[in-house]
């Protein structure tokens, strides 16, 4: 590796809509305004993202929210303590099922507008009938074991009484391959970020059953990940990067810029897909089915302090799901590690925001099934679920 | 899985052999790695070039070491399979020993990732990974040389076309046309290929 100047930041990312903040910061001058030479490196897997930041190839990364926690807790390969300086947006994922499964769900009264409760109940009925008929279990794809996708899919299934480990099979696939895997029947459904749900809807091979924003409103998806040691060694560079990403987010979040952002992200260098696939999520005009109307509902949020400032309870909810699904054993000492990882300190320092204003949240985390989440009683929260590992 | 190793030792083999699974959808590269490992005395090398039925294969083969290409977009799926099947008790990238960060970077640079069964001594895996790294490098060198040869061929074709254009329009010989190209390049401090490319493009415009 050549020596880097004190203004260079090398960022690894996966081609997805929510890499927008990094892409726009690098290409539209937001990084430059803060004197940062932001260099982007496209990666093919989350495992590579994790390994390459651990060994110092990357300074910062576009990362699945739960991954820095898994790294700090040392429950993943090449684990080093990590920090989350900021979230890169809220929402943006959806659960898509094949048209064949949707027809059966529809017959079982699944809601047309992505309501998690009725679609979940309908799927439970489909699965029960399938079991009686002696059919194979349905197969669902997620992008990584330590992902919001895995936890949202499992939460939705389990809330409907479907055991994610016994009643269905959950496999891992790279996001861009999901629509094809669905089309050829390799999987029956998947949870992935955009544009890979819209891709199946456009192709007429899939139907969006529900989405992240409906399951867990205003929840973080990708985050900026950085190793603790890099953050400690480069506070000034990190602060400038965070500020440039916040400005980039304001631009990305402005719906008037959506066509330009879609064109930029869709180019061969980044997502390499048709630009029209990127637009529905960027404009909050998602179509859940090919023939259906565009729903005027919040789907994905890039801008605003609530979209960026890391919240302890979000990190703790991710941790609770690691415990619930057997990825981690509950350990009170681990809670401090999670708190350090998801601390808002770096964001507040970079943006000059006081603790009070950062902590003043409109409401605590809430979920579609109304089960309250108490971040101070994680063990009891997990214990109270019927379905868990 | 360590039992496999022990039983080989009990069978009186001089060195207990490890079974090595190479997962690579690039068949040429996979065979280069396979050959390297075989040359180094590893007899149990299995190459898999597709993900279909991989789970079953891993269960049957019970590999001690799995070598994969970092560029494989299915890497996340592989990690998941390792966890689910417990084929690899806890998937550990070979370069997990943080004291050897130099070799970690070398491995990542070379595009190699190896997974070893928990508890397997790293001294036994390191030579395998080193071999894989050198083979990956040899393959990328081959690729680069091939690319260079292709470029050279393309350049020669462009120069030939430029010569043809000059010969036709000025009614001069091939040698004279080449000398004219070279002289123009020297006068303008440019490469012959650049002048030739300019001429070919310009003449294409004029023809239209």
Interface residues (C-beta under 8 A of the other chain):
Chain A: X1 X44 X45 X46 X47 X48 X51 X52 X55 X56 X57 X77 X78 X143 X144 X145 X171 X172 X173 X174 X176 X177
Chain B: X70 X71 X72 X73 X74 X75 X76 X77 X79 X80 X81 X83 X91 X92 X93 X95 X96 X101 X104 X105 X108 X113
